[in-house]
Amino acid sequence: MVTALVIYHPFLGCLGPCPPNNFYLKANSNSSAYLFGYDICDEGSCVENNTLSVPLPANSVIKSQYVQVWLPKDIKWKDGDMVHIQLDISSVHDSKSATLLDLGNSTIVP
C-alpha cells in the first residue's frame, strides 16, 4: 500500500515580494516500491513528472518515514485545495514495470 499527499510549505523569511507557494509530494509504502512519476490535478490545472526514480521508504511500526518530492514553483494551489493524485509505482527498480496507481482525491495540508 502506497500513501501520498500534497503538503503546502510556505516560503518563510521573505521581506519583499515573495516567491510563489512551495508544494511537495509526501509519500511512503508498506513494502518495497519506487516512484517513477506523478500526475496531480486540481479542477483547473495539473502538474506531472515522469522522469523520477525515487525509492519510497517503507512504513515502520516504530516510525513512519516519507520521501519528499518538490513540485513545480508555478502552481497556483493553496492550503485546503482538493487535488487528485496518481502515481507511477513499481515494486522493482525498473520504470518499464511501473503501473499507474490512482490514489484519488486529497486535500492539500500544511
C-alpha positions as CSV (number, residue, x, y, z in Angstrom):
1,M,0.0,0.0,0.0
2,V,1.3,3.4,-1.0
3,T,0.2,6.6,0.7
4,A,0.8,10.1,-0.6
5,L,-0.4,13.6,0.0
6,V,0.5,17.2,-1.1
7,I,2.0,19.4,1.5
8,Y,1.9,23.2,1.4
9,H,5.2,24.7,2.7
10,P,5.1,28.5,2.7
11,F,8.2,30.4,1.9
12,L,9.4,31.9,5.2
13,G,11.7,34.9,5.6
14,C,10.5,37.0,2.8
15,L,10.9,40.8,3.2
16,G,9.8,41.9,-0.3
17,P,7.7,40.4,-2.9
18,C,7.5,36.7,-2.0
19,P,8.0,33.8,-4.4
20,P,5.1,31.5,-5.1
21,N,4.0,29.0,-2.5
22,N,6.0,25.8,-2.3
23,F,4.4,22.4,-2.5
24,Y,5.8,18.9,-2.2
25,L,4.5,15.4,-2.5
26,K,5.0,13.3,0.6
27,A,4.9,9.5,0.1
28,N,5.8,6.1,1.5
29,S,4.9,2.5,1.1
30,N,4.2,-0.6,3.2
31,S,6.7,-2.6,1.0
32,S,9.5,-2.1,-1.4
33,A,8.4,0.5,-4.0
34,Y,9.8,3.0,-6.4
35,L,8.1,6.3,-7.6
36,F,8.7,6.9,-11.3
37,G,6.2,9.7,-11.8
38,Y,3.2,11.6,-10.7
39,D,0.1,13.4,-12.2
40,I,-1.6,15.7,-9.7
41,C,-4.5,17.9,-10.7
42,D,-7.0,20.3,-9.2
43,E,-10.1,21.5,-11.0
44,G,-8.1,23.8,-13.3
45,S,-4.5,22.7,-13.6
46,C,-2.2,19.7,-13.4
47,V,1.5,19.0,-12.6
48,E,3.2,15.9,-13.8
49,N,6.6,14.4,-13.9
50,N,7.6,11.1,-15.5
51,T,11.3,11.3,-15.1
52,L,11.7,10.2,-11.4
53,S,13.4,7.2,-9.9
54,V,12.8,7.6,-6.2
55,P,12.7,4.7,-3.7
56,L,9.8,5.1,-1.3
57,P,10.6,4.5,2.4
58,A,8.8,1.6,4.0
59,N,6.3,2.2,6.8
60,S,7.5,1.1,10.2
61,V,5.6,0.3,13.3
62,I,8.0,2.4,15.3
63,K,8.3,5.4,13.0
64,S,6.9,6.2,9.6
65,Q,9.3,7.8,7.1
66,Y,8.4,9.6,3.9
67,V,10.1,10.8,0.8
68,Q,9.6,14.5,-0.2
69,V,9.4,15.3,-3.9
70,W,9.2,19.1,-4.6
71,L,6.6,20.1,-7.1
72,P,7.0,23.0,-9.6
73,K,7.1,26.5,-8.2
74,D,4.4,28.0,-10.5
75,I,1.5,26.1,-9.0
76,K,-1.5,28.3,-8.1
77,W,-2.9,26.0,-5.5
78,K,-3.3,26.9,-1.8
79,D,-3.7,25.2,1.5
80,G,-7.0,23.4,1.7
81,D,-7.4,22.9,-2.1
82,M,-8.6,19.4,-3.3
83,V,-6.2,17.6,-5.7
84,H,-6.4,14.2,-7.4
85,I,-3.2,12.2,-7.1
86,Q,-2.0,9.5,-9.5
87,L,1.5,7.9,-9.1
88,D,3.6,5.7,-11.4
89,I,4.8,2.9,-9.0
90,S,6.8,-0.3,-9.3
91,S,7.9,-2.8,-6.8
92,V,11.2,-3.1,-8.6
93,H,13.7,-0.5,-9.8
94,D,12.5,-0.7,-13.4
95,S,10.3,2.1,-14.8
96,K,9.0,-0.3,-17.6
97,S,7.2,-2.3,-14.9
98,A,5.6,0.8,-13.3
99,T,1.8,0.9,-13.1
100,L,-0.5,3.9,-12.6
101,L,-1.8,4.0,-9.0
102,D,-4.8,6.2,-8.6
103,L,-4.9,7.4,-5.0
104,G,-8.0,9.6,-5.6
105,N,-8.7,13.0,-4.1
106,S,-6.7,14.5,-1.3
107,T,-6.8,17.9,0.5
108,I,-3.6,19.9,0.5
109,V,-2.4,20.2,4.1
110,P,0.2,22.5,5.8
